[in-house]
């Protein structure tokens, strides 16, 4: 059995199953306390109108060898500007994730890429209980684990 955990003066390292932590390369580790913490890359918001299809592309300003973490919160708001109803929250590095509900079947999609994410809503957002504008708040984090 290989050693998988190493606690020493420089910190803590944990290797992947089957990899000896004492000889593991960075790729063989699942945790290293010497790795940098996540840093916020970009943060912002934009509005969408549910009465028509919309696509919004947010560029990161750099291209990664991995997909960064993208946090989105989609919140409907009234003509007065007051937020109402439940917010939909997503966290992911997936190449593609979507919000689904029984009616409508698909309200919006967040497509996460190495250099951008694309938010897309379609006209079915006007069905069901979501018939207002929505504000999309986002944060993109560089987790540095790629």
Helices and strands as residue ranges (DSSP letters): E 5-8, E 11-15, G 26-28, E 29-32, E 39-48, E 54-59, E 69-77, E 88-92, E 97-100, E 106-112, E 116-121, G 123-126, E 133-142
